[in-house]
Amino acid sequence: MSANNSFQKIITSLQSYWIDQGCVLLQPYDLEVGAGTFHPATVLRVLGPDPIWKAAYVQPCRRPTDGRYGENPNRLQHYYQFQVIIQPSPEDIQNLYLESLKFIGLNPKDHDIRFVEDDWESPTLGASGLGWEIWCDGMEISQFTYFQQVGGIEVKPVASEITYGLERLAMFIQKIENVYDLDWDGNDKKKGGKTYGDIFLQQEKEFSKYNFEKSETSALFKQFNDAETECKNLLDDNKNLLALPAYHQCIKASHIFNLLDARGVISVSERQSYILRVRNMARSSCLAWMGKLNE
Amino acid sequence: MNSMEKSRGNLLLEFFSEEIPAMMQLNSEIQLQNLFVKSLTKRNIAFESFKTFSGPRHLSIIIKSIELEQKDQEIEKRGPRFDANQKAIDGFLKSNQLKIGETIIKETNNGKFYFHSQIIKGQKTYEILPEIISEIINGFVWPKSQRWANTDLKWARPLRNIVLLLNDDVVRGKVEIGKNVFLNFTNFTFPHRYSDKKIVINKIENYEQLLEENFVILDRNKRLDKIINDTSSLLDKGKLKLVNDKSLLEEVVGLVEYPNILIGSISNEFMKLPREVLSTAMRVHQKYFSITDKENNLNSKFLFVANSIKEKNRDFRVIEGNERVLKARLSDASYFFENDIANTFENWNEKLKHVLFYESLGSLHDKIIRMANISKIFAKEFGVKSELAKQAAILSKADLVSEIVMEFPELQGIMGGHYAKIKNEHKEVTKAIFEHYKPKGVSDDLPETKLGSLLSMVDKIDTLVGFFSIDKKPTGSKDPFALRRNSFSIVQILINFKINLSLNELFEPSLNEYGCSSQSIKRNLIDFMIDKLKYVFSYKKNRMDVVNSVLNTKFINDIPIKIISSRIHSMSKFTENNDFKIFLANYKRINNILKSEKFSNDAVLQVNTKVFDTIEEQNIYNLSKSFSKEIFKKGICEKSQDILINYLIKMNEPISLFFDNVIVNHIDHKVRINRLNLLKNLHNSISKFSIFEFIED
């Protein structure tokens, strides 16, 4: 395996490409999130204050229900997204994206690239947009969304979000069938080179067990309520709105909800009300960020 | 000829956007044509013909021989009356900036008036076009649309370029798509993504070919033909055939600009999965077509349509990539399948207790219990064993919590059937679960087996009654629980299997299960079903008037559906029969007399036989009594409907004689009333069979 298409090389290539396009390079948000979208650099920044915002960052994502105890070659409860958010959406954004693929060793002209309709909606964020899944030879390698709403608020100007599924993309580029076989660093195994499995297999096993079997649900229920209360408190004092910490609590609640969901302790009818509660936190935080809460 | 050429030319309009969802394209083509034609007609600009195109990014229309100048328009304004006072006349002149000599006086139906007629000079077409294009863009309705960057305009996906050529020249102008955001009209468009070069359109007549040379086939029918032709030439060599999938084909046509048919292989290890799992995984996620051999066995090859130009190395790479993706998908599916096989129906049913069917309608587990109870009651009518009917209902929803159905909801029922088979359930039960979601619409196949039909019907009755009982019946175009489709399916099963159940009997057990005793809910359900019966009978090519006449019969909800069906069938046969036509004429005559007397429909009237003074009256009296008896005896016998109609026909002579020899409008009030009552009773008696008023000549 050459060092050129290693997992870490793909990340650094994408980073430098998007830096060249004028993006600020950020680091992951330091909480468990279900998708790169949750990062305040996306959710809050597309609502202002500056109508021009360009950012790129890697975000580890956690989807507890997708855990497979390390036994499935394609599903992980923890994985990486590379997120690009550009506002207003540039006219040549599709080409900018296609161009980026060349930098990670994937020339679109050598493949069958397709933009397949995929309307995106995040019920917990009260966010939605239209866009596509991007297929490369039948494999979904990225998602592309024109943000229309976040926190139930119209996004103006419209932002374009590109999300690269890094594992999928790397598997495609390295022609690997099992995610755990991905070459992480491009170094020879004998000289200490690491695969994705070397680094994450144990984590997948342990967290799958935790997510599905061991998490303490009564504590989680309490944590959810605590986060909700704190979020409300932080947005209580109209003269002293703490939008960012409030949104931080919203992210926490969202992940706790996902953990509870994985334990199967939320019934179908309760589910809707939990989603609504997270959405309300997101909406209030967004409004506070814009200075429009209680308006 | 020459002047004609100068006054007309061709027009090309192309909306170039980012990839429009496949299923919206065809409709957008139709919309473009309708909006454009409407805008031109409104402005008196004539044209000869048009052709439209749609694909992922190009949506266009060519209008042939369009007038280059709008026709002059004469606008006539009416002023005050000729004899109006001077003030009114002056006012008219002033407001139109006219002198009295510029008006004319014309005679109308209401008298003489001042008129002023004005010729409005037609504008050049190219001058009006920007306004037309803006009208079209703003008039467009997409099922889902979006803004982008700073636009206010909503389009299915960002609109990036507008080509507007008239007589091969670009029309100068632009449209506003946001505050101070404009799109200028251009004479260039974009080729297949393999090239980034703009292509300039010099001649409208070359437009289609120019794009094809740049690997964009604009005409969706041409793309479809290419897919079909290339496929058959690829497959014929191997004696294989494509599984017919029209909607997938239509979708794929909207996903590619230059179709390239490629064939890949399914890894052998997955061929043990149920066929439906394989084809669904391929179809839903990957939009691949399944291939079978002549004996209809699934082949280990699959077919897909790439958006590319044939090129050996690339094709090889693309196939390899797709095979790898499929392998990942199928290893997921087989992981779920293995887990499911290790699970049990008991376990799944236990889980169903925690899955809500609908708020206040209980869990899915509650639903299967209700279904089992109703199934037992109807089993006999379907000629199936009550125990099997119950078992099928109990196992029917388990697969909804199986892993594979969670992943592929469209496999519901099918997987339940497979798993029941694997768990050695009774063969009939297995098949019933497998097919109990059928039929999925008026044109879908029915379940093949009686048990499957019973299960399907009972499932749908439970859903229908449940939602009606909580007042969630469909309103207007809103039918979120697909109750209309459900009831169509019930009706089709009832008719097809000639089920001896009336609408009353059909709903009673289910209403009991829900503990619902409301008469108005029951009435609503029955009215709803009668409506669907009408639709299905007319869909089956019965005359609407015949269907209406039978379904409006009093107490229709007590008549078994199979009798209703056979009565409609018999009536349809007789509509061309001359004797039957005479009967209808007689009936109409009676009806008209009764109508003018304003008898209420339900009136039952005493006839005094002692007042009769003709044999014809007595005959009519006997007829009406004996037909009532006859319909009581034979009315609910499926095969007797023809006999009953013949019975009606036999009334022709006595009725004719009655009208020839008896005066209804007798001077003696008592005699007159008695004769009217006599006719009313005959009418009542006939109406037990059908309301013939509905039959049209």
Interface residues (C-beta under 8 A of the other chain):
Chain A: R68 E71 N72 P73 N74 R75 P88 S89 P90 E91 Q94 N95 L98 P108 K109 D110 H111 D112 I113 R114 F115 V116 E117 D119 G129 L130 W132 C136 D137 G138 M139 Y146 Q148 K156 P157 V158 S160 F172 K175 E177 S267 V268 S269
Chain B: E18 E19 P21 A22 M23 P56 K144 S145 Q146 R147 W148 A149 N150 T151 A156 R157 P158 R160 R193 Y194 D196 L255 V256 N260 Q286 F304 A306 N307 S308 R314 R317 V318 E320 G321 N322 R324 V325 L326 K327 A328 S331 D332 Y335 H354 V355 L356 E359
